[in-house]
Amino acid sequence: MLQYLKKRWNYFLAKRNEDFEQSADPKVQLEQAITEAKDQHTRLRGQAANVIANQKQTELRLNRAIEELERINGNARQAVKMADDAARAGNRESMERYTDAAEQFANRLITLEEEIESLKSLYFQASDAADQAKAAVEQNAALLQKKLGQRQALLSQLDQAKMQETVNSAMRSLSEAVGEDVPTFDQVRDKIEARYAKAKATAELTEGSVEAQVHEVEKAARKLEAQSRLDAIRTNLGIEAPGAPDAIPESAGNPESP
């Protein structure tokens, strides 16, 4: 039962994630990714700064230890010299006191030498870690700059994709049914073309029918009647019909007449 509930819960989470990815705005997700990359770079720089600071601190400790070694070594040499001078002078008490001091300085020298060797090892390790941290920061900075450069291109592609999706949706609305009561563009076009074709066919049939021929005959007869009426009116008025040739004089046909 527990295994079944676990599977159901994992399925529910996967389904929720899938629904979220489908409904999420890519532009917002892109900005979130860029912000996360910047935050990661900031954290990396902080970690690198701690590593480099550790190297610097180890270097300071090593330098102090070396300076202390030189100072103690000088003191030890001075104590040995003073013990020898006291021995030469026959001052046993001073000789023993200076000899004890020289031994203390010698013990301190041994401790400092061990500490310096340990600090040198730590310094070399810290230097390697600092170099790796610097390289990591530089590499991550280059990747961040690359992502920032790609962001504008991705935003442009996203805007183009949205515009193309809008165009595709508009084109689909022209060829697909919008609803039960709304015809498609193709259906309206076919209906108009069919009506136009039917009207043209009817006109052609009308032009070639007997009624059309009878109408043409009646039209011609009526035109002749109108011309006759006009000729009669012109005769009464003594006006010749327009376009009629002028009368030829009788002398024009007889070249012998004076």
C-alpha positions in Angstrom: 0.0 0.0 0.0 2.8 2.4 0.9 4.5 1.6 -2.4 1.3 2.4 -4.3 0.8 5.7 -2.5 4.4 6.6 -3.3 3.9 5.9 -7.0 0.7 7.9 -7.0 2.4 10.8 -5.3 5.3 10.7 -7.8 2.8 10.6 -10.7 1.0 13.6 -9.2 4.2 15.6 -9.0 5.2 14.7 -12.5 1.8 15.6 -13.8 1.9 19.0 -12.0 5.4 19.7 -13.3 4.3 18.9 -16.9 1.2 21.1 -16.6 3.4 23.9 -15.2 5.9 23.6 -18.0 3.1 23.8 -20.6 1.5 26.9 -19.1 4.7 28.7 -18.0 5.8 31.8 -19.9 9.2 31.1 -21.5 10.2 34.7 -21.2 9.8 34.6 -17.4 11.6 31.3 -17.2 14.5 32.7 -19.2 14.8 35.6 -16.8 14.7 33.2 -13.9 17.5 31.2 -15.5 19.6 34.3 -16.0 19.0 35.5 -12.5 20.0 32.1 -11.1 23.2 32.1 -13.2 24.1 35.5 -11.8 23.4 34.4 -8.3 25.5 31.3 -8.8 28.4 33.4 -10.2 28.1 35.7 -7.1 28.3 32.6 -4.8 31.2 31.3 -6.8 33.1 34.6 -6.5 32.4 34.5 -2.7 33.8 31.0 -2.4 36.8 31.9 -4.5 37.4 35.0 -2.4 37.5 32.8 0.7 40.0 30.4 -0.9 42.3 33.3 -2.0 42.0 34.9 1.4 43.1 31.6 3.0 46.1 31.6 0.7 47.0 35.2 1.6 46.6 34.4 5.3 48.8 31.4 5.1 51.4 33.5 3.2 51.4 36.1 6.0 51.8 33.4 8.7 54.7 31.9 6.7 56.4 35.2 6.3 56.0 35.9 10.1 57.4 32.5 10.9 60.5 33.0 8.6 61.1 36.4 10.2 60.7 34.9 13.7 63.2 32.1 12.7 65.8 34.7 11.6 65.3 36.6 14.8 65.6 33.5 17.0 68.5 32.3 15.0 70.3 35.6 15.7 69.4 35.4 19.4 70.7 31.8 19.6 74.0 32.8 17.9 74.3 35.8 20.3 73.6 33.5 23.3 76.2 31.0 22.2 78.8 33.8 21.7 78.0 35.3 25.1 78.3 31.9 26.8 81.6 31.4 25.1 82.8 34.8 26.2 81.7 34.0 29.8 83.6 30.7 29.7 86.7 32.4 28.5 86.3 34.9 31.3 85.9 32.2 33.9 82.4 33.3 34.8 80.7 29.9 35.1 77.4 31.2 36.3 77.0 33.6 33.3 78.2 30.8 31.0 75.5 28.4 32.3 72.8 31.1 32.1 73.7 32.0 28.5 74.0 28.3 27.6 70.5 27.7 28.9 69.2 30.6 26.9 70.9 29.3 23.8 69.3 25.9 24.3 65.9 27.5 24.6 66.5 29.5 21.4 67.6 26.3 19.7 64.4 24.5 20.8 62.4 27.4 19.5 64.3 27.2 16.2 63.4 23.6 15.8 59.8 24.3 16.5 59.8 27.2 14.0 61.5 25.1 11.3 58.8 22.5 11.7 56.1 25.1 11.6 57.6 26.7 8.5 57.7 23.4 6.7 54.1 22.8 7.6 53.1 26.4 6.5 55.0 25.9 3.2 53.0 22.8 2.4 49.7 24.6 3.3 50.8 27.6 1.2 51.4 25.5 -1.8 48.1 23.8 -1.4 46.3 27.1 -0.9 48.1 28.5 -3.9 46.8 25.7 -6.1 43.3 26.1 -4.7 43.5 29.8 -5.3 44.6 29.3 -8.9 41.7 26.8 -9.5 39.3 29.2 -7.9 40.4 32.1 -10.1 40.1 29.9 -13.2 36.7 28.7 -12.1 35.5 32.3 -11.7 36.9 33.3 -15.1 35.3 30.3 -16.8 32.0 30.9 -15.1 32.1 34.6 -16.0 32.7 33.7 -19.6 29.7 31.3 -19.5 27.6 34.0 -17.9 28.5 36.5 -20.6 27.6 33.9 -23.2 24.2 33.3 -21.6 23.6 37.1 -21.4 24.5 37.4 -25.1 22.2 34.5 -26.0 19.3 36.0 -24.0 18.5 38.7 -26.5 18.6 36.2 -29.4 16.3 33.8 -27.5 13.9 36.6 -26.7 13.8 37.6 -30.4 13.2 34.0 -31.4 10.4 33.8 -28.8 8.7 36.9 -30.2 9.0 35.5 -33.7 7.5 32.2 -32.5 4.6 34.0 -30.9 4.0 36.0 -34.1 4.1 32.9 -36.2 1.7 31.1 -33.9 -0.7 34.0 -34.2 -0.5 33.9 -38.0 -1.0 30.1 -38.0 -4.0 30.4 -35.7 -5.5 33.1 -38.1 -4.9 30.9 -41.1 -6.5 27.9 -39.4 -9.5 30.1 -38.7 -9.9 30.7 -42.4 -10.0 27.0 -43.3 -11.5 25.4 -40.2 -15.1 25.8 -38.9 -15.4 28.5 -36.2 -18.7 27.1 -34.9 -21.9 25.5 -35.8 -23.5 28.7 -37.0 -20.5 30.3 -38.6 -19.4 29.1 -42.1 -15.8 28.8 -43.0 -14.0 31.0 -45.5 -13.8 28.2 -48.0 -17.5 27.5 -47.7 -18.4 31.2 -48.3 -16.0 31.4 -51.3 -17.5 28.2 -52.8 -21.0 29.6 -52.4 -20.2 32.9 -54.0 -18.4 31.3 -56.9 -21.3 28.9 -57.5 -23.8 31.8 -57.5 -21.6 33.8 -59.9 -21.3 30.8 -62.2 -25.1 30.2 -62.2 -25.7 33.8 -63.0 -23.3 33.7 -66.0 -24.8 30.5 -67.3 -28.3 32.0 -67.1 -27.2 35.1 -69.0 -25.7 33.0 -71.7 -28.8 30.9 -72.1 -30.9 34.1 -72.2 -28.8 35.6 -75.0 -29.3 32.5 -77.2 -33.0 32.0 -76.6 -35.9 32.6 -79.1 -37.2 35.4 -77.0 -33.9 37.2 -77.4 -34.1 36.8 -81.2 -37.7 38.1 -81.3 -36.6 41.0 -79.2 -33.8 41.8 -81.7 -36.2 41.6 -84.7 -38.7 44.0 -83.0 -35.9 46.3 -82.1 -34.7 46.4 -85.8 -38.3 47.0 -87.1 -38.9 49.8 -84.6 -35.6 51.4 -85.8 -36.8 51.3 -89.5 -40.1 52.9 -88.5 -38.3 55.7 -86.7 -36.1 56.3 -89.7 -39.2 56.5 -92.0 -40.9 59.0 -89.7 -37.8 61.2 -89.7 -37.6 61.1 -93.5 -41.2 62.2 -93.7 -40.6 65.1 -91.4 -37.5 66.2 -93.4 -39.5 66.0 -96.7 -42.2 68.3 -95.3 -39.5 70.7 -94.2 -37.5 70.5 -97.4 -34.5 69.2 -95.7 -32.4 66.5 -97.2 -31.5 63.5 -95.2 -28.0 63.8 -93.6 -25.3 61.9 -95.5 -27.2 61.9 -98.8 -25.0 62.8 -101.9 -25.4 66.3 -103.4 -27.2 66.5 -106.8 -24.9 66.5 -109.8 -25.5 69.5 -112.1 -26.6 68.6 -115.7 -23.7 70.5 -117.3 -21.2 68.5 -115.4 -22.2 65.4 -117.5 -22.0 67.3 -120.9 -18.5 68.5 -121.8 -19.7 70.1 -125.1 -22.1 72.5 -123.5 -20.8 76.1 -123.4 
